[in-house]
Amino acid sequence: MARWIKTWNPEDPAFWAATGRRIARRNLIWSILAENVGFSIWLIWSVTAARLNSVGFTYTTDQLFTLVSVPGLVGALIRFPYTFAVPKFGGRNWTIVSALLLLIPTVGLVVLVQRPDTPFWLMAVVAASAGLGGGNFASSMANISFFFPDREKGWALGLNAAGGNIGVSTVQLLVPLIIVAGGGLHLERAGLMWIPLALVAAICAALFMDNLSTAKSTFVDQLAVAREKHTWVMAFLYIGTFGSFVGYSAAFPLLLKIQFPEVTTNLAFLGPLVGSLVRPFGGRLADRVGGARVTLYNFAVMALATVGVIIFVSMHSLPGFLACFLALFVAAGIGNGSTFRMIPAIFRALHRSSRVGHLVDSNAAPAPEPEDGQVIARRQAAAVIGICSALGALGAFFIPQILGRSIKATGGPATAFAVFVVGYAVCVAVTWWHYRRAGLLGDV
């Protein structure tokens, strides 16, 4: 039987201390498990594609980068319906369904990687189905955003996201070990290992998670946020942070293999690992000093780190290349946390103004906000989080594609990274213009 909680007011300190915190934390724990499995399966082709030709396939480098990128495209597009599914069906119910859907890409991978005569188009379809795992992030983040009060959202969303993001490093660390255990190269194990975990995630969601009646809203109500400019501004900034994280995560194993073929040690998991671990601290730092401030400086660091990547690639220096790439992952991880912390703060600020979208004086005392205003702000913030996560996930498609095209056209990735530097500079300007100028929305 579906479990629905009818009354939920995390902004009430008494409710939060007596009941809310315990329930919210329980839902957070099992949300993290389901999201971690989903993320792992989403990025499974970042490892598998790099080894296909070692087991008898004859795909070109361009085709291999395509197999790495198509799960990102599907994962980005499917995040829109996944986000809207939470208010429609309930967070617990949708977590069960989304976990079971992960059996499609895992079983498909197990079957096809054992058949070297598989046509590329069919392999691409199965790789694309791994995008179902990417959808889990949007529904999970939208769901958890309802459970926590604004004062703890940065940390809670950071933990939830980090638990999922770390699935990238998990898959890139464990899969290379498991597929060679006992001798030989067994790519089918890359899919087999996640099947029982997907089932465990579905069962635990059914047993331990809850649906919130206060989170329910219609599709039309959720689409209302599309008329708010800050929805699209934040989506653009999240492309810069999360798009970079997931795009580099997808491309890093293949990029390392192409640029430094002499390296046999598995280093690819390090970037996603450090980027995932720092994400909650990006949220916590944003809780304390303001998300916009953290985001602004983070984009500047990302631009500088990318310049370093260009320099060390041209020098063929693995230590320099790796150090700058890890710095890029750290900055992207912190930026992921700070941007998601900004979204609830922005929509609360908008609801404190005389009308949604109107800018308010940051020095003015906030007007008392009625309960229904808080509920509306939480619903809109959850919808925006889903939209931003969907558009941000496009980085998993475009970054490998841009890197692949750059290598094909020029023989190296420097041109692609130069484009990324320009993108980060634009993100610095956008963050300052919309959220750091005096008097705009307060210190979000």
N, C-alpha and C positions, 0 to 999 in steps of 0.2 A: 504493500500500500504506500502511495506517495506520502511523504511527510512535508507538511506545509506549516510554517510559522506565521501566524496572522499579525502579531504585533511585534514590531522591531524598531527601536529608537536608540541607536548607539550613541547619539549625541547627548542623551540623558545620563549623567554620571552615575546616578543610583541604579538605573537599569543596566548600565554597562558593567558596573562592579558586581551586581548580584547575579546577573544571568548572561548578559551579552558577550563578555570577554571569553567565557568558557566555550560557548557555542561557536563564536567566530573563529577561535583558534582551532577547534576541532575540524571545522569545515576547511580552514586554511591548510591544515596538514594533509588531508586527503585530496584536496585540490592540487597541491604541489605534486603528489605522487602521480596523479593522472596526467598532469601537464608535462611532467618529466618524461613519462613514457611517450607521450605524443611528440614532444620535441625530438627525442631520440630517433623515432621513426621518421620524422620529417627530414632529418639531416643524414639519414642512413646512406643515401646515395653519394654523399661527399666522400665516404670511405669506399663504398662498393665500386663506383665508377672508375676510380683510379686503378683498380685491380682486374677489371674485366678482360683486358687484352692479355693478361697473364694466364688466363684459363681458357684461351682459345678464341675469344672474340676478336674482331678486326675493325673496331670502330676508330674513326679519326679523332684527333685531339678536339676538333670543333664539336664533334658528336658527343664526346665524353663531357665537355663543358655544358652541353645542352642537357644531358642526363642529370648533371649536378644542379642545373638552374630551374628545370621545369617543376620540381616539387615546390620551389619557392613561389613561382607564379600561381600555381593552384592554391597553395597555402594562403597566399595573400587574398585571392579572390573569394575563397571559401570563408574567410574570416567575417565577411559581412553577414551572411546568413547565420553563422555560428553566434555572433554577437546578439542578433535579434532573437535567437532561439532561447536565450536565458530568460528574458522577461515573458516570453510566450509559454514555455514549457516548464520552467523552473530550473535553477542551477544544478540541483542534485540529479534530476531526471535527465538533463542534457549531458551531464558528465558521464552517466552510464552509457547513453547512446553513443557519444563521441568516442568513448574508450573501445566499445565493441566494433565500431567502424574501422579501427586500426588493424583489424584482422585482414582487411582487403589488401593493403600494400604489403604486409608481411608475408602472407601466403603467396601473393603474386611474385614477390622477389624470390622466395624459396624455389618456386617452380622454374622460373625463366633463367636464372643465373646458371643453372645446370644444363642449359641447352645453347651451346655456342652458335647454332644456326638460327637463333631467334632474330627476326628482322628488327631493324633499329626502331621502326615506328611502334612496334608492339612493346619493346623494352621501354620506350619513352612514355607510353601510356601507363605502364606499371609504375615507372618512376614518378610520374605525375600524381598517381594515387597516393603517394607518400605525403602529398600536400594536405591530406586529411589530418595528419598529425599537427600541422601548422595551424589549423583552425582551432585546435584545442586551446591555444594560448588566448585567443580573443574571448572565447566564452568563459574561460577560467578567470581572466582578469576582470571582465565585466561582472561576473558573479561575486568575486571576493570584494570588489569595491563597494557593494551594498552592505557588507557585514561590519565594516570598521568605521569608527568615527573619523572625521576629517583630521583630527590631531594625530592620528596614527596611520593614516592611509599611506603615506610615503613609505614607511617601514614595512607595512603589511603587503602592499603591492610589490615592493622591492623583493621581499622574501618569496612571494608567490612567483614572480617573474624569474628570480634567480634559480628557484627550484626547477623551473622548466628549462631555462637557458642552459643550466649545467648539464642537461641531457645531451647537448652538443658535444661537450668534452667527454662525457661518458661514452657516447657511441664512438668517438674518434680514438679513445683510449682502449676500450674493451674489445671492440669488434676486430681490430687488427690482431689482437692476441688470440681471440677465440677461433678465428677462421684458419689459423695455422696450428692450433693445438693438436698434438699427436702426429704432426707431419702432414705435408701436402697443403693445398690451398682450397678451403671449403667455403665458398662464398654464400652457400645456402644457409649457413649458420648465422649470418648477419640478420636474416629474417626470423629464423627459428627461435633465437634467444629472446625476442620481444613478444612472441605470441602469448606465453603464460603470464607475462607481466601486464599485458593489455587486459587479460581476463581478471587478474587480481585487482587492477585499477577499477574495473567496472563493478566488481563485487564489493569492494570497500566503499565506493561511492554510494551504492545501494544501502549498505548497512550503517554508514556513519555520517552522511551528509544530509543537508536540509534544503528545502525550497522556501523562499521568502515571498509571502503574499504582497508585501510592500514593493517588491521589485517588478511586479507584473505591470505591463503596459502594452498598448497596441503597437503594431508596426508603424502606423501613421504617426503616433506620438513620438516614437523614437526617431523617425525621419525628420522631425522638426528641427533637430540640431543641425541638419544640413544647411539651414538658412543662416546659421550663426558663423560669422567670419572666423572666429577663434577656433572653430572645429578644423578648418582647413589650414590655418596657420600652425596649429599644433601637429596636425598630420604631416605637414611639410618638415617640421623640426624633428619629428619622430622618424621620418625617413632617414634623416641625417644621422641619428643615433642608432636606433634599432636596425634600420636598413643596412648600416655599416656593419654592425655586429653580426647579423645573420648572413649577410652577403659574404663578408670575409670568412666567416666560419665555414660556409659551403665551399668556397674557392680555395681556402688555405692549403688543404692536403695536396690538391692537384697542382697549385701554384708552386709549392715547395718542391714537388717532384720534378717539375719542368725546369725551374730556375736553379735548383741545387740537386741534380740527379746523383751526385756523389754521396749525399747524406742518406744513410739507411736507418738511422734512429727515428722513431716515431715522435715528432715534435709538434704535430699539427694540433693536438688536443690542448696544448698549453694556452693558446690564445683564447678560445672559448671558455676555458676554465677560469682564467683570471677575470675575464669580462663578466662572467656569471657571478663570481664570488663578490665582486665589488658593487654589484647592482643594488643590493639592499642598503649599502652605505651611501650610495648616491641619493636614495630616497630619504634616509635618515638625515643626511647633510642638508637636503632641500627642506625637510621639516623644520630645521633649525635656522637656516640663513636665507631661505627663499629659493624656489626651484629655478626661477629665471636667472638669478645670479650664477648659480652652479652651471646651468646649461650654457650660458654665454661663454664663460671661461673654458668650459669643456670643449666647445667647438674650436676655440683657438688652439687648444692643445692637440686636437685631432688634426688640424691643418699642419701644425709643425711636425707632428709625428709622421704624417704622410710625406712631407718633404724629405724627412730622413729616410723613409723607405725608398724613395726615388734615388737618393744619393747612394745608398748602400747596395741597391740592385745594380746600378751602373758599375760599382766597384767589385761586384760579386763577393761581397762580404757577408757571410752567413751570420756572424755574431751581431753586426750592426743592423742587418735586415731584421733579425729575430727580435732584437731589443726594441726597435722602433715599432714593429708590428704588435708586440706585446703592450707597448705604451698606447697604441691605437685601440687595442681591445679594452684596456683598462678605462680609457677615456670614454669609449662608446658605452661600456657597462655603467659607469657613473651617470652619463647622460641619459641612459635609458631610465634609470631611477628618478632622476630629477625632472624629466619631461612628464612622466606619468604622475608625479606629485603635483605638477603645475595644473593639470586638467581639473581635478575637483576644486582646487583653490580658485581657478578662473571662474568656474560656473557658480560657485558660492558668491564670489564678488559681483558677478553679473546679476544675481538674484537680489543682492543688497541694493543694487541701483534702482532707479525709477522704472527702468524697462530693460529687458535682456538685450545685451549688446551695447548699452550705454556706458561710457567710461566714467569712473567715479574718482573723486579726490582721495588720494591715498592717505592724506592727513586727517580726513574727516572720521569721526567715530562711526562704526558700523551701526546701521539701524537694526532694531530687533527684527529677527526673522521668524515668521510663523512656521509651525511644524510642516504645513503643506509645502512651503517654499523649500525647506530642507529636503523633503522627499523628492520634489521635482528636480532640484539641483543634483541629487544623487543619481536619479534616473538618467538625466541628460549627460552627466559626467560618465556614467557607465556606457552609454551609447557612443559618446565621443571616444572613449578608450578603445572600444571595439573598432571604430572607423580608423583611428590612428594606427592601431596595431595591424589592421588589414593593409593600409597603404604603406606602412613601414616595412612590412614583410616583402614588399616588392623588391627590396634590396637583395633578397635571396635569389631573385631571378636576374636583375639587371647587372649587379656587380660581377658575377661570374661571366655573364654575356659580354660585358664591356672589357673585362680582362682577356677573355678568349679572343675577341676581335682585335684587341691591341696587339696581342702576341702574334696572331695570324698576319696582321698588316705590317708590323714593324719588327717582329722578332722578340719583343720584350713587353713588359707591362707598364713601362714608364709613362706612356701617353695616357693610359687609363688612370693612373694615380694622379697625374696632373689635373685631369678633369675633376677628380674627387677633391683636390685641394681647393679648387674654385668653388665647388659646392659647399665646403665647410665655411669658406669666407662669406658666402651668401647667407648661410645659417647664422653666423655671428651678427650680421647686419639685421636680419629679420628679428632675431631675439631681442636685440637692443631696441629696435624701432617699436615693437609692439608691447614689450614687457619691462624694459629697464628705463625708459624715459620717465622723468618725474611726473607723478600724478596719474599714471595709467594703471588702473585696476589694483592699486596697492602693491604690496610686495608678494607676488605670487611665486 
